[in-house]
Amino acid sequence: MAASLDPAAPYADIAAVGSLAAALRAAADAHGLDVPFEASASQPLLHASVPSPAPHRAALTVRAWAAERRWSIGGHEPFQDLALVTGDTRDLVQVALAAQGWHDGTALDDIHRAAPFTRLTGRFEVPDRDPAALAESEWRHLRTEADDKDRPRYRALVEAAYAEPALRALYPFTSHGTLRFSTSTRPRLTVVPLCLNAWGEGPYTLSAQYMGEAVAEATTAGEAVAAALAQLPPRLGPVTLGTP
């Protein structure tokens, strides 16, 4: 979608007030909210943002869909640029409610209660960037994501890996459904040469690198994790910050 909109388009009312930020401010004002929406310099009809005074929250972004009248939000933490809250809705007032909570520093669960269209990713906020807490936050995200997916084998793999203290102490991440581990957090990962795969209906596989040759196969998630533990390098130490 272009930055300027056809008057017949589903966002004609946004074009009439000049920007998505202006339309959101009007929706907020009409419901007694006070949210400092900012217009995008390059695409003011399609994008807006809400700054956060909290240094551990990046600006909340609001984006218009191209194919239908709908808006998506994204609230990220700035160090790793990972989403804490997402969601999409056709209701600008709901967007304003979520944005008010984000700007005011409201707890993530309370933002969801105020604006039920929002989806919490499972990550929790770590204002002090403690690497162990960031690793635990990412584990909670993977477990939340696994519950949302219709992939029971993948979910079993994530849960089996999380149940093992040696793997739970590492920072987890995924590449196209392959569960992997790092001794440092994002944004600069220090990758451990272990890749656990639960794709398809075949056996679980363990390889040393993504898309590499399988070094072990297993019929259950527990067996796959046991094989990974046997290959785990010694003395990895605690997770550190992956500083750019």
N, C-alpha and C positions, 0 to 999 in steps of 0.2 A: 504494500500500500504506500502511496506517495505521501509526502508531508502535507500536501494540500488535498482536501477532500471534495469530491463531487457533492453538490447540495442534496442529491437524491440518495446519497450513501447513508448507511445506518448511523453514522456519526455527524449528521448534519447539525444537530443541536450543539455538539462540541465545536464545530466550525463556527457556529453563530456567536459563541462567546469568546472565541479566539484561541483557546488552549484547553487541553485536558485538565491542567492544574486549575484554571478558572472554574471549570465545570465542577471539579471536586470541591473547591472552596465553597461554591454556592450550595452544593449538597450538604457539606458539613455545617455551614452557617444555618441552613434551614432546620437542622436537627440539634442546634445548640452546641456544636462542636467547634473547636478552634485548632485547626491543623494547618501548618505552614507549607502547603503544597508548592513546589517549585516547578516551573515549566521547563521542558527540554529546549535547549537552544537550537538544536537541529531539527527536531520533529515535535513541536509543541502540541500538535493535535493528537499525537499518538502516545507520547511518553510524558510522565511526570515523576516526581520524587518527593520524599519527605525526609529531611535531615534528622539525625538523632543526636541529642546532646551527649549521649553515652558513648565513650570511645570504643566500647566493644560491640557497638552496632553500627554497621554501615547504613547509608541512606536507604530507606525503603523505596523500591522502584515499582511503578505502575505502568503497564503496557497494554495498549489496545490490540485486540485480535484483528486479523485481516479478513477472515472469512465470515465472521458473524459479529454481532454487537456483544462483546464480552471483554472483560479486563482481567489481567493476571497481575498478581503482586509477588514480590520477592524480597524477603528480609534476610540479609546475610550478615555474618560476622566478618570483620575486615581482614584479620590476619591470614586466614586460609581461604577466604572468599567462598565459604560454604553456606548453603541455605539453612536457616533456622525455621523459617515459616514461608509457605507458598500458598497458592490458591487462585481460583478464578471464579468470577461471578458476573452476572448481568446488572448488578445493583450497585450504583455509585455510593449509596449511603453505607453499604456494607464495607466498601473499600475505605471510606472515610473513618468508620469505626475501627477497622484494623490499623489504619495509619495513625489514628489518635493514640492507640495503645502503644504502638511502636515508638512514636515520638516521645511519649510520656514516660517510657521505661517500664511499662506494665509487664508483668511476668507473662511468658509465652502462653501458658495454660489459660491465663485470664484473657489474653487477646483472642484465643480461640473461642472462649465462652462468649465474648462480646460480639464476635464476628464468626459464626459457625462455618462459613465457607472456607476459612483458612485451614491449612493442613500443616501440622507440626511434623518436622522431619525426624524427630527423635533426638536430634542434637540438643544439648543444653549449653547455656552461655558460660564461658570460662573467662571472666574479666581479667584475671591475672596471667592467662596463657600458660597455666601449669601443664606441662606436656603429658603427664599421666592422666590428668582430667580430660585433656583433648582426645587422648586415645580412648578413654572410656566413653566420651561423648560420641565418637565415631562408631564404636561398637554398638551403642544404643541406636544410632541411626541405621546401621546395617540390619540390626534385629527388627527395627520398626519397618524398614523397607521390605525385609523378607516376609513379614507377616502380611504386608499389603499385596504381595505377588502371589499369583496362582502357580507357585513352583515349590512344591513340598520338598523336593530333593535339595534344592538350594537352601531352603529354610533349615532343613536338618543339618546341612553342612555348616552354616553360620553358627547354629546353636552348639554343635559338637565342638567347633573350634573355640567358641567363647567359654565353654565349660573347662577348657584346659588352661591352667594358670600361666604356663609358659607362653602360650599364644595370646591369651587375653592381655598379657603385659605388653604386647607389641601394638603398633598402630595399624589397624586394618584398612584396606582399601580394595576396590574391585576394578577389574578391567574386563568389560564385556562379559560379566557374570563369573569371572574367575576371581576367587578369593585370594588376596595377597597380603603381605605384611611388610612393615617398615620399622626401623629403629629410630626414625625421626618423623615428626608430623609434617603435614603439608605446611607451606608450599614447596618445601624441598625434601622429598622423600629419600631415605636411605634404604633401598629395597633389599629384603632378605630373599635369597634364591629359592623360594617355595611358592608354587602356584597350585591351588586346589580348584578343580573344575567339576561342576555338577551338571553340565549341559547335556541335553538329550536324554535318551532312555538307557544309554550304555552304562558302563561302570564309572564310578568316580575315578578321576585320574590325578596324579601328582606329577608335576614337572618342575624343573629347576628354573625355567624361564617361560614367559607368556608365549603360547603357541609352540613351545618346545616339545621335544620327544618325552613321552611319559616314562617316568622312572618307576612308577608303581600304579597299580590299579586296585580298586576295592569295590565290594558290593554294597557296603554301608558307609554312611557318613563317619561313624565312629572309627571304622577301619582306615578310612582315608586320613583322618586326623592323626591316628596313631602312626601311620606311615610318615606323615609330615613331621611329627615330633622326633621320629628316629633320624630324620635328615636335618633337624634344626641345628645350625651352627652353635658351638658352645660360647659362653661368656658374652652374650650380646649386650648386656648392661641395660639400664633403664632407658626408656624413650626420651629423646631430646627434642628441642624445638627445631623444626626444619627452617631455619632462618634463610631468607633469600640471599 
